[in-house]
């Protein structure tokens, strides 16, 4: 799965000019796509019309996934694991859609996905000069504050009075560029189809990040406007047959984040501090959720989605840690980073202009190490998986921040971000006390363990309570599970928050000053200095290598190119296709290789040679889940849902020999809709144009 970080176990490439990059590397922005390079390698160059059509069809989901428009009436293709939280929200003890599938036979059966918003990129505007001037004009220790104020002002101005748009200023090349992205947003997103979890994630954890795969990890949602399906004439045509081996394919999606431009000090911080400590906590969370899921059928249903995501995250970050601990891999990374350092050193004028940003970043990382544990537990990852805690913090902080001018607020509460935040806060969804208690208790327990009992902030957090006792008091006493209570508090502002007797609101109000202080210190001593140093490195990188390079991923729309390919590793060749026959051959009747009953019943109606999943050498990362796999004619041929085991390090570098993306093919989805799920109307809509 790609919902969390993905990438490559060996090999990597410095971000040099496009013509010197290894074949098929890069997550390119649509306003800077290397069409000539693609032409030279594949004989086809996407023109502006092709790029505009694909951009207008690509969808970003606020679940952290990608998707694509595939019909003229707002139908969107994505992955099942991108909508599984919606399925879980719509499910009950009597109707478990995650287990049994969510099927609709007409539009009236399509149901709203709480908290989900779909966004389509409409416009890109360069605002680099304005943001960089704001940073330079401010107090150096408040670089983050100056940057965020400028970003908030630009975003607010661009979308003011436009309720159908969302504006976001994006930092590219680690501050070398700032672009204003304007999206067409759809807040009414309804679930149309999602298969059983057992076929979406067939093979479970043993097959995860491996190939061959036999998953139908696909789903459909529909965009609505004013209660009716949105009219979307710009969409991708549905390809009914599979691409050929070696065929040129593109991936249009929103890769989450990469660290390919990070310095040695930043990578060592991830390797030695961030990943190991977070993995320890994640491991305990996985154990607790597993134990909870074994208490009974209802507990298993409730825990299923969270446990799936935790297990996926654990495996992904385990792969990243292994990559950074691999001496050969790390040496290659450092060799490439040394190339930039040496080129700058060989240009005395450039070296004098930028100073020593590596030293500045290393010093900032040293500051980070001093506050990392406190910042991580009390601010960055406070509350663990507790939705109730997150509600309380947004209510408390939102009330305080909205009383300020937009440019002076914490960035997530600026005017341009409030509409989505409000939707996610107020949309009705079930809150289960069991996982809430589990998450809060784990957070409080590990905070005390890592920061120690004598830490003043821990004393402030717990008082005289044990983690268990405090958790019970907060979860049993709060009323924030009720969306009407949340809405009343949100609409009423600071006075209502201050007067609230809700124990969770009072808890957050009492402890939030410590978290805010840590955040301010992080921004002034870590993020700010790194922001200024990275801007210098970005300017130098442009002067050394030119501007024909792609930026690190930022969960914004990118386009990668590649071809249908398998790979060879240690003498073993993996072919790029699987088929329905292989699915049935792999089924054992036991988890995680047990097929749903309707799939067992449909075996005779599916061509055993019919293609199911495919691998390509497109450059992808977490956030690309659901991204359309597109052929040169602009037709959708699949949806990316995973990467192979060699991709679990590509956060730091890309190896075209081994890195492979995995997609479910449209050539498999169509037959499944007709022959397994008996949904000819949905299949006809896809294939009609």
N, C-alpha and C positions, 0 to 999 in steps of 0.2 A: 504494500500500500504506500501511497505517496503523500498522505495527508500530513505527515511529519517529514523531517529531513531525509533526503536521499543523496546519493552520489557515487565516487569510484575508488576501488581498493588499491589500485596501483597505477602509476603513470599520471601525468598532469601536464598542463600547458600554460605558460605565461600568456597574458592577454596582450599579445603584440598586434601588429597590423593584420588585417584579415587575410592578406595573401600569404602570411607566414604562419598562420594557425594550422594545426593538424586538421585533417579532413573532418568536416561536419561538426566542429566544435562551435558553441556559442548560443547564448540566449539573447537574441537581438531585439532591439526596440523597433517598432514599425516605422519610425521616422528615420531609421539609420540601418536599414537592412542591406546586406551585401549581395545584391541581386547579380552583379557581375561575377562574383565568385561562384555562385550557384550555377550560372550559365556556363562558366568555364569547366565545371566539374560534371554537370549533368545535362547540359544542352538546353536548359530551360531557365528563363529569368522571369520571376514574378514581376509584372508591371504594376503601375500605381492602381489600376482598376482592380487587379487581382488582390493586391494588398488591402485596398479599401473594403472590398467585399468580405474578405476573411476577418478583418478587424471589426467590421460591423456585425459579424456573426458570432464573434467570440464573446463569451460571457464569464464574468467573475462572480462567484457566489461568496456570500459572507460566512459560509461554513469553512472557508479556507481552501476552497476548491475552484476548479475551472469547469467550463461547460461550453456548449455551442447551440445556437439556434438551428433547428432542423426542419421547421415547417413555417408556412406563412401565417400561422395562427399561434405564435408564441411558444411552440413546443421546444423544449430544451433537453439535450442529451448530456448526461453526466455519469458519474459512477454511483453504484449502490452505496458505497461507504461514505459518499458525500451527502446522502439523504437519510442515512440510517438513524441519525438523531431525530429527524422529523418523523420517521416511522415509529420510533420509540415513543415520541411525544403523543402520537395519535393512538398508540396501542393501549390496551387495558389488560387486566388479568384474564378477561374472557376472550379478548381478541388481540392476539400477538402477531401484528403484521410483520415484524422482523423475522419470525419463524415461518409464517405461512404465506407471505408475499402480500403486496398491496396492489390490487387490480381495480381498474375502472373501465366501465363499458360505455359511459357517456360523460359529458362535461359536468353534470350535476354531482357526480361522485368524486370529482377532484377536490382535494381538501388542502386548506391553507397550512403551510409550514411555518410555525411560529418562529419569529426571530430571523428568518431567512430573507435576504435581499439579493436581487440579481442586478448586475451593473455591466453596461456595454460602453466601451471607450469610444467617445465621439471626437475628441479634440486634444491635441498636444501643443502646448505653448511654452517656449523657453523663458524662464524667469530667473535664470542664474544670476545675472548682474544685480537684480534687485535684492535677492536673498543674501548674496555675498557682501554687498555693500552694508546691509543691516548688521551682519555679523561683525564686519570690520569697524563699524561706527560705535558698537556697544562696548561695554566693559568686558575685557578678555575673560574674566572669571564667569561672566554671564553669557557666554557664547551660545549656549543652548537656548537660554531664554530669549536672546535677540533673534536667533534663527526661528524659533517657534512662533514668536510674535509676528515676524514677517510672513511666515508661511500661513498663519491663521488669517492675517489681513488679506493676503492674495486669494486664498481659498474662499473666504467670506465674500469678497468683492465679486469674484467670478460667478458665484452661484446665488447671489442675493436676489430674492424675488422669484427664483426658479425652483419650484417644488418638485420638478421631475428630474432634477440633476443633482449629482454629487461631485464636488470639486476636491481634488487632493493634490498637494504639491509633493513631488517625489524627488528624493535625493538620489542621483545617479553618480557612478564613479566615486562614491564615498565623499560627496560634496563637491566634486569637480563640475557637476551640472545640477541644476534644479529645473524640473519641468512641471508645469501645471497640467494635470490630467483631468478632463471633464467627462463625466460618465452620464449616460442616460440610466436612471435607476428605476427598478420595478420592486415595490415593496409588497405586492400581492403575488406571492409565488406559491403555487399549489402542486401537490404531489399527484402524479398521474399513474406511474407504474414503478414498482420496485420488486425485484424477484426475492425469493427466499434467501436468507443469509447463508444457508448451506450451499447454494449454488453460486452465490456472489463471491463467497470466500472459500470455495471448495479447495480442500487440501489444508486449510487452516494455517497455523503457525509453521508446521513443517515445510509447507510449500512457499510460504511468504518470502519474497525477495529471491525466488528461485525460478527456474524454467527447466522443463516444460510446465506450463500452467493450464488449467482447465476451468476457468472462472467466467461466469457471465456477470462481471462486475459492471453493470450498467443500470441506469434508471432514467426516468423522464419526469420533469416538472414542467409546468406551464406558467407563462407570465400573463398576468391579468392587469387590465386598466379599467377603472370605473366599473368593476364587477363583470367585465367581459374579457374574453381572450384577447391579448394584445395582437395587433396587426403588425407582422414582421416580414415585410416583403424581402428584406435582406437576410437570407439564411443559406445554409449549406445544403446542397442537394445530397440525397442519400445514395450511396453506392451499394449495389446489391451483391457484387462479387468482390472477392478478396484481391488485394494488390499482389503483384508478382514479386518473387525474390529479386532483390536488386533495384526495385522500383523506387523512384524519388518520392519521398513523403515529407510533410511538414507537420509540426506540432505548434498550435497556437494556444497559449495558456498563460497562467500567472505563477511562475515559479516563485516559491516563498522567499528564500534567502540563501545566499552563498557567501563564502568567506575567501574567495579566490584572490582578493586584493589585500587581505589582511597581512600584517607584518608578523615576524617571528614571535614577538612578544604576545601578540593577540592570539596566535595559534597555540602557543604554549599555555596561555591562560585557559583556553578551552580544554586542552588535553589534560592539564594537571589539576584544574580546579572545577570548572563548570560542569563538564560532562561526568567525571567520576562521582562528584557529590550528588548531582541530580539523579544519576543512575541508581545510587544507593536508595534514595528516597522513592524513586519510581519503582524499584524492585519491591520495596516493602508495601507500597500501594497495590502493586499487582498481587502480592500475597494476600493482603487483606481483602481485596475484591474477590479473589478466587475463593477464599474461605466464606465470604458472604454469599457468593453465588451457589454454594453447596448447601445452604440452609433449607432450600425448598424450591419448587418450580417458580413461584412468584419472584423470589429473590434472584433466581437465575435469569429470569426475563428482565428484571430491573437492571441487573449488573452487566448484562451482555454487551451493550454498546460501549460503556465506559471501559470494561475489561478489554475489549477488542482494541480500542484506541491506545490504552496503556501498554498492552503487549506489543503493538506495532511500533510505538514510540521507543520502547525499551530495545527492541531489536535494531531499529534504525540507528539509535545513538550508540549502541554497542559496536555497530559497524564503523561509525565515525571514530570512535575511540581506538579501535584496532588500527584504522588507517593512520591516525596520527602517531600511534606507537610503533608503526612499522618503520624501522630505521631507513630503509631504502626509499620508501615513499616520502618520508619527511626530508631526506637529503635532497630529493629531486625538487621538492617545494622550495627549499632554501636556495638551491642553485639558481632557480628561476628568479627568486626575489633578489638574490645577489646581483643578477644581471642588471636590474634597474638601479640598484645602489651604485654599481661600478660605472654605469653610463653617466649617472649624475656626477659622481666624483670626477669623471674625466672631462666635465664641462665646468670649469671654475666659476664662470658667471652664474650658471644655473645653481650650482652648489651654494654659492653665496646668497642667492636670492631666496632659497627655501630654508637655509639653515640645516638643522638636524632633526627632522620630524620623527625619525625612528627613535631617537633618544626621548623626545617628548612623549611619544606613545608608550615607550617602555616605562617612563616615570608615571604616566597615568595608570598603566596596568599595575604598577606597584601600589598606587593609591587604592585601586580596586581590590587588590588582595586584602587590604586592611579592613575593608567594609563588606567584602563579598557575602559572607554568611549572613550578616544582619540584613543587608539589602535584599538578598535573595529570599529569605524567609519572611521578612516583615513587609516588604514592598513588592518586589517583582513577582513572587509566587505565593503571596499571602493567601491563606484560605484553602489551599489545595484544590480539591474538586468540589468544594462547597458552593453551590449556586446561590444559596441563601446569603452567604458572606459577600459574594460579589454583588448581589442586589443591594445589600446594606451599604457597601462602600460606594457604589455608584449613587445611591440616594444621598448619602452624607456629603460626598465630594461634589456631586452635581449641584446640590443646593448652595454650597459655598462658592463654587466656581461660577455659576450662572449669575451671581450677584456682581461679578466683575466684567469689565469690557472683554470682548472675545479674545483680543490679542494678549491679554494678561493672564489667561487661564492656563491650567494644565492642558496639554495639547489635545487630549481625548475629549475635552469638554468645550472646544471651540464651536462656534456656530455651525461650521461646515460639518462637524461630526455629530451634532446633537440629534438629528433626526434618526439616524441609524441606532445610536445608543438608546434613545427613547423607545424605539420599536423593540429592541432586544430586551429592554427592561420591563416593558409593559405587556408584551404579548403573553397570553395565557399558555402555560405549560405545566405539566405535573412536576412536583418536587417530592422526592421520596426521602422520608426521614432516615432510613437505614444508611444509604450512601452519604447523606449529609453528616450524620454522626461519625461515620467512618472517616470522611475527609477532614472534618474539623479536628477530630481527635488526633489523627496522624499529623496534621500541621502543627498543632500545639505541642504534641509530644516531641516531634523532631526539632522544633524551634528551641525548646528547652534543652534538648540533648546537645545540639550543635552550638548554641550560644552560651550554655551553662546556666545553672540555677541562679547564680549570683549576678548575672547580667542585669543591669537596671531596667532594660527594656523588657526582659523576660518577666521580671517582677511586676512591671507595669501591665504586661499582657495577662498574666495569670492571677496576680494578687495572691490570695491564700488558697485558691482553688487548685485541684489537680486538673490535668487536661481533660480527663473523663468527666469530672463533675461539672466543669465549665461548659464543656460541649453539651451535656445533657440539659443544663439550664438554658443555654442559648437556643438549641434546636426545639426544645419542647415549649419554650416561652414565646418565640417569635411568631408573628402573623404575616411575615413577608412572603410566604408561599401563595397568599391570596393576591392576585393581580390588582384587585380593586384597592387593597390597602397600599400597594406600591404606587398606584396611580394617584391616590389622594396625597401621599407624602411628596411625590414628585411635583405635582401641580401646586402644592401649597408652599413650597420653598423652605427657606431656612427656619422660619418661625415654627413650622410644623415639625421639622427635624429636631429642633432644640426642645420642643415640648413633648416629643414622643417618649413613651414609657417602654417601647419595644426593647427587649434586652439586647437584641443584636444591633439595633441602631445605637443604643447607648454604649455598647462595647466598642463599636467602630469609632464613635465620637471620642471615646476616652483614649484609644490607642492610635488613632490616625496621626496625631502630631508626631509621634516617633517615626512612623512610616514616611511622612512628608519630609521630615528632617533628613532621613537617609536618602530619599530621592533627590533632594536639593544638593546634598553633599556629592552624590553620584554625578549629578549633572555638572557641578562646578569643578570637581576634582578628576573625573574620569571622562564622561561623555564630551564635555566642553573642550578640554585639551586634545582629545582624540579627533574631534570634529575639525579643529583648526589645523592639526597636523595632517590629517587625511586630505584636506583641501590642498595643502602644499604638495603632497605627494601626487595628487591627481593632476595638478598643473604641470608638474615635472614629467609625469607619465605621458601626457599629451605631447609635450615638447620632444620627448625621447622617441616615442613610438608612433606619434601621430594620433589622429582621432578615429582611425578605422579599427576600433576595438569595441567589444561589448561590455556593458557594466555588470556588476554583481546583481543577482536577483533581488527583487524588492516587492514581491507579490503584486507586480504590475504586468501588463500584457507584453509578452515576448513571442518571438517566432523563431523556431529552430528548424534546421533542414537536415535531412539524412536519407537513409534508404533502408529497405527491408533487409535485415541481415541477422544471421546467427553469429556464433563466435566459436573460437577454438581455444581451449585452455588446458595446459598440461597434456596435450595430445588428444584431448577429447573434443569432438565437434558437436555443437548444439545447433540443430536446424531451427529456422525461425517460425515454424507453424505448428500448431496443434489442431486436432479435429475432434468432432463429436465421438468418433469411435474410440479415441484415446481416453476421453472422459469416462465412457462406460467401462473401459478396460481397467481404469484406475480405481473405480468405485469398489469398495470392499464391504459396504454395509455398516461399517463402524465409523464413528467420528474420528477425524474430520473428513473422511472419505465416504460419507453416506449421502446418497442422492435423495432429494425430496421425492415424495411419492409421485407427483405429477410428472417428474422427469423419468422415473422408472416406467411409468405408463406410456410415455411418449417415445420410447426408444425406437420403436418400429416406424415412427413418422419422421425421423431425422436421418439424413444422409450421413452414414458413418465417416465418409470422406469430407463432409462439409467442414470448412475451416472454422476455428473457434477463437484462438488467441494468436498473437504475432509479436515478434521482437524486431525492433529497429535500432539504429545507432543514433537516434536523435538525442540531443543534450537536454536532459530534464532534471528536475529536483522536486522536493516536496512542494505542494501547491499546484503542480501540474496534473494532479488527479482530476480526471474528467475532461482533460484537454482533448479537443478533436484531433485525430490523425487525418491529414488532408492530402489528397493527391494533387498532381499538377493542374488538373482541371477545376480545382476548387471544390471537389466533392469530399464529404466526410466518409472515411473508410473504417474508422474505429474510434475508441476512446481510451486514452492512456489511463492505466490504473496501477502500475507498479514499475519497478526496475529490477534488474537481476542483482545477484549478490555482489557483483563487482562494482555496482553503482553506489555502495554504501560508504562512500568517501568522496564522492564528487562534489560535496559541499566545498572541498578544498582544491580539487583539480579534476580534469576530464581526461579519460583514456579512451580514444576512439577504437582501440583494438578490442576492448572488453566491455565498456559501458553499453548497456542495452536498456531501452525502454520497452515496456510490455503493454500491449493494448488488447482489448476485446474488439473483435471485428464486427462491423455492421452486417457483414455476410452471415454472422452467427445470430445477431440480435433479431433480425427480421424473421428467420425461420423459427426461432424460439417463441416470438410473439404469436405467430400463426399456429404452430404445431404443438407447442407445449402449453401456452397460456390461453389459447383460443381467443385472441384479441385481434381479429382481422381489421377492425376499424382503425386501430392505432397503427398497424402495419401499413394500411392503405394511405393514411395521412403522411407517413414517412416517404412512401414510394410514389406518391401521386405527382410530384414535380421534381 
